Amino acid sequence: MEEAIRKADVLIEALNWIRQFRGRYVVIKLGGSALEDWDTVTRLLTDVIFMSTVGMKPILVHGGGKAISRAMQEAGVEPLFVEGRRYTDEKTLEIAARVLCLELCQQLVDEIHRQGGQAVPLNPFTENVLVAERLTLTSKDGREIDLGRVGYIVEVREEVLRQACEEGRVPVVPSIALDRQGGKLNVNADTAAAAVARWLRAEKLVFLSDVPGILADPERPESLLSHVNAAKCRELVANEVIGTGMVPKVEAALEALQAGVRKVHIVDGRMPHSLLLEIYSDKGVGTEIVL
């Protein structure tokens, strides 16, 4: 009986948040270590299905760098680097598009269906929603750095995403975009998720990571910062407290907040039901970032 009462208390606590977020968009970025363990993925997708069932509108954006690296190795394709950054040639892009769009994206959709949910793959092979332009960078000495078929998002076909959500389907979007001429471009999954959140003015953008969140001391997991603002994030980046692997997430988070996304969360995707605990409980389990 005590266990039953405890479960009822959890539901009552969640009820307020369910009411508050009903009908709101939440963009969830899945990638990194979380994608490497299928048990973790199935639990995360259960959370996504729950969110959809109680009226929220989740959109799943995913990468898959490790799977791409394995496929390149199997194909005998050596990675190329320019100024320390990965270069995407046509062969690499072909492998990345196949792995992300035809394999991982479809696997995620199939698993949502297997668990009784509804989902739709949205990518250049089905219906494209990410439009990008070629990304070039400038070196310290002022030279232009060509990264090959790498892009940055300039448009999100939000009407396609909204329609899928209205139909009760979870859009699953891999980080491959098309340019204006219909050519494929490889894009960073963190920035792709942030772009989707910006265009939809999402209630929340959630990065599922392999760390608890932002740590005041990277060597001490117990130093988790549960709530930070944009100014504090910039300070932590400047002081190199936030490490290189977390910097793209934080930069994407700050851009999303500036564009109207209400809150950004960084949570450990390996923790069972971390997604639900962060959104539908009073305390949360990761880092919440606000302006």
C-alpha positions in Angstrom: 0.0 0.0 0.0 2.9 2.4 0.8 4.4 1.8 -2.6 1.0 2.4 -4.3 0.6 5.7 -2.4 4.2 6.7 -3.3 3.4 6.1 -7.0 0.2 8.2 -6.6 2.2 11.1 -5.1 4.6 11.0 -8.1 1.6 11.2 -10.5 0.2 14.2 -8.5 3.5 16.0 -8.7 3.7 15.4 -12.4 0.1 16.5 -13.0 0.9 20.3 -12.7 3.7 20.0 -15.2 1.6 17.9 -17.6 -1.1 20.6 -17.5 1.5 23.4 -18.0 3.3 21.8 -21.0 0.3 20.3 -22.8 0.4 21.3 -26.4 3.9 22.7 -26.2 6.9 21.7 -28.3 10.0 20.1 -26.9 13.0 19.3 -29.0 15.1 16.4 -27.8 18.7 15.9 -29.2 19.8 12.3 -29.0 23.4 11.3 -29.8 26.8 10.4 -28.4 27.1 7.6 -25.8 23.3 7.4 -25.3 22.9 6.1 -28.9 25.5 3.4 -28.4 23.5 1.3 -25.9 20.1 0.1 -27.2 18.7 -0.5 -23.8 19.3 3.2 -23.0 17.7 4.2 -26.3 14.5 2.1 -25.7 14.1 3.7 -22.2 14.5 7.2 -23.7 12.0 6.4 -26.4 9.5 5.2 -23.8 9.8 8.6 -22.2 9.3 10.3 -25.5 6.1 8.2 -26.1 4.9 9.2 -22.6 5.4 12.9 -23.4 3.4 12.6 -26.6 0.6 10.6 -24.9 0.1 13.3 -22.2 -0.2 16.0 -24.8 3.3 17.4 -25.3 4.8 17.6 -28.8 8.2 16.0 -28.8 10.5 16.2 -31.8 13.6 13.9 -31.8 16.8 15.2 -33.6 19.7 12.7 -33.6 23.3 12.4 -34.7 25.4 9.2 -34.8 29.1 10.1 -35.1 30.4 6.8 -33.7 28.2 4.7 -36.0 29.4 6.8 -39.0 33.0 6.3 -37.9 32.5 2.5 -37.7 30.9 2.4 -41.2 33.7 4.5 -42.6 36.2 2.0 -41.1 34.4 -0.9 -42.5 34.3 0.7 -46.0 38.1 1.5 -45.8 37.5 5.3 -45.9 40.1 7.2 -43.9 38.8 10.4 -42.1 40.3 13.6 -43.3 41.0 16.6 -41.1 41.5 20.3 -42.0 42.9 22.6 -39.3 41.9 20.0 -36.8 38.3 19.7 -38.0 36.7 16.7 -39.8 36.4 17.2 -43.6 33.3 15.7 -45.3 34.0 14.6 -48.8 31.4 13.0 -51.1 32.2 9.4 -50.0 32.0 10.3 -46.3 28.7 12.2 -46.9 27.3 9.2 -48.7 28.2 6.9 -45.7 26.9 9.5 -43.2 23.6 9.9 -45.0 23.0 6.2 -45.2 23.9 5.5 -41.6 21.9 8.5 -40.2 18.8 8.5 -42.5 18.3 4.9 -43.7 19.6 3.0 -40.6 19.5 5.0 -37.3 16.5 7.1 -38.1 14.5 4.2 -39.2 15.5 2.1 -36.2 14.3 4.8 -33.9 11.0 5.1 -35.7 10.6 1.3 -35.7 11.2 1.1 -31.9 8.7 3.8 -31.2 6.2 1.9 -33.2 7.1 -1.4 -31.5 6.3 0.3 -28.1 2.9 1.4 -29.3 3.7 5.0 -30.3 3.5 6.8 -33.6 6.5 8.3 -35.4 7.6 9.5 -38.8 11.1 9.7 -40.3 11.8 13.2 -41.8 15.0 13.3 -43.8 16.3 13.8 -47.4 15.1 10.3 -48.3 11.6 10.7 -47.1 10.5 14.4 -46.6 13.2 16.9 -45.9 12.8 19.5 -43.1 16.3 20.9 -42.7 17.7 23.4 -45.3 21.3 24.3 -45.0 24.2 26.2 -46.7 27.8 25.3 -47.0 29.8 26.2 -43.8 33.2 27.8 -44.1 35.4 28.9 -41.3 38.2 31.4 -41.0 41.6 30.3 -39.6 43.5 32.4 -37.1 45.7 33.9 -39.9 42.6 34.9 -41.9 42.5 32.0 -44.4 39.2 30.4 -45.4 38.8 26.8 -44.2 36.8 24.6 -46.5 35.1 21.7 -44.6 33.7 20.0 -47.7 30.0 19.0 -47.6 29.4 20.5 -44.1 26.5 22.9 -43.6 24.7 25.1 -41.2 20.9 25.3 -40.9 19.3 28.4 -42.6 15.7 27.2 -42.7 13.5 24.6 -41.0 10.3 23.5 -42.7 8.3 23.9 -39.6 4.9 23.3 -41.2 5.9 19.7 -41.8 7.0 19.2 -38.2 3.8 20.9 -36.9 1.6 18.7 -39.1 3.3 15.5 -37.9 2.8 16.6 -34.2 -0.8 17.5 -34.8 -1.4 14.0 -36.1 0.1 12.6 -32.9 3.3 11.4 -34.6 6.8 12.0 -33.2 9.1 13.5 -35.9 12.5 11.8 -36.0 15.1 14.0 -37.8 18.7 13.0 -38.5 21.4 15.7 -38.8 21.6 15.5 -42.7 20.2 18.6 -44.5 19.6 19.6 -48.1 20.9 22.8 -49.7 18.8 25.0 -52.0 20.0 22.9 -55.0 19.0 19.6 -53.4 22.5 18.5 -52.5 23.1 16.8 -49.1 25.1 18.5 -46.3 26.3 17.1 -43.0 25.3 19.3 -40.1 26.1 19.3 -36.4 23.3 17.5 -34.5 23.5 19.9 -31.6 23.1 23.0 -33.8 20.4 21.2 -35.9 18.3 20.6 -32.7 18.8 24.2 -31.6 17.6 25.4 -35.1 14.5 23.3 -34.9 13.8 24.6 -31.4 14.3 28.2 -32.6 12.0 27.9 -35.6 9.2 26.3 -33.5 9.8 28.6 -30.5 9.8 25.4 -28.5 9.0 25.4 -24.8 12.1 23.3 -24.2 15.3 22.1 -25.9 16.8 19.0 -24.2 20.3 17.8 -24.9 20.8 14.2 -23.8 24.4 13.9 -22.8 26.7 11.4 -21.2 27.4 13.6 -18.2 24.9 14.8 -15.5 24.9 18.4 -16.9 27.1 21.4 -16.3 29.5 20.9 -13.5 31.1 23.7 -11.4 34.1 21.4 -11.1 34.5 18.9 -14.0 36.3 16.4 -11.6 33.4 16.3 -9.2 30.0 15.0 -10.4 28.4 16.2 -7.2 29.1 19.8 -8.3 26.2 19.7 -10.7 24.7 23.1 -11.4 20.9 22.5 -11.5 20.1 26.1 -12.7 22.3 28.6 -14.6 21.6 31.7 -16.7 23.3 32.7 -19.9 25.8 35.1 -18.3 27.0 32.3 -16.0 27.4 29.9 -18.9 29.5 32.4 -20.8 31.7 32.9 -17.7 32.2 29.2 -17.3 33.1 28.8 -21.0 35.6 31.8 -20.8 37.2 30.2 -17.7 37.3 26.8 -19.5 35.3 25.2 -16.7 32.9 24.0 -19.5 35.0 21.6 -21.5 35.4 21.4 -25.3 32.8 18.6 -25.7 30.1 20.6 -23.9 30.9 24.0 -25.6 28.9 23.4 -28.8 25.9 22.4 -26.7 26.1 25.5 -24.5 26.6 27.8 -27.5 23.6 26.2 -29.3 21.6 26.5 -26.1 22.3 30.2 -25.8 21.4 30.9 -29.4 18.1 29.0 -28.9 17.3 31.0 -25.8 18.0 34.3 -27.6 15.6 33.2 -30.4 12.7 32.6 -28.0 13.1 29.0 -26.6 12.1 29.3 -23.0 14.4 26.8 -21.4 17.3 24.5 -22.3 18.1 21.3 -20.4 21.3 19.2 -20.4 20.7 15.8 -18.8 22.4 12.4 -18.6 20.6 10.3 -21.1 22.0 7.1 -19.6 20.0 7.6 -16.3 16.7 5.7 -16.5 13.8 8.1 -17.2 16.1 11.2 -16.9 14.0 12.9 -19.5 10.7 12.6 -17.5 12.4 13.4 -14.2 13.8 16.6 -15.7 10.6 17.8 -17.2 7.8 16.4 -15.0 9.3 16.7 -11.5 9.8 19.6 -9.2 13.5 19.2 -8.8 14.9 17.8 -12.1 18.1 15.8 -12.5 20.2 17.8 -14.9 21.1 21.4 -15.7 18.4 24.0 -16.6 19.7 27.0 -18.6 17.7 30.2 -18.9 18.4 33.7 -20.2 
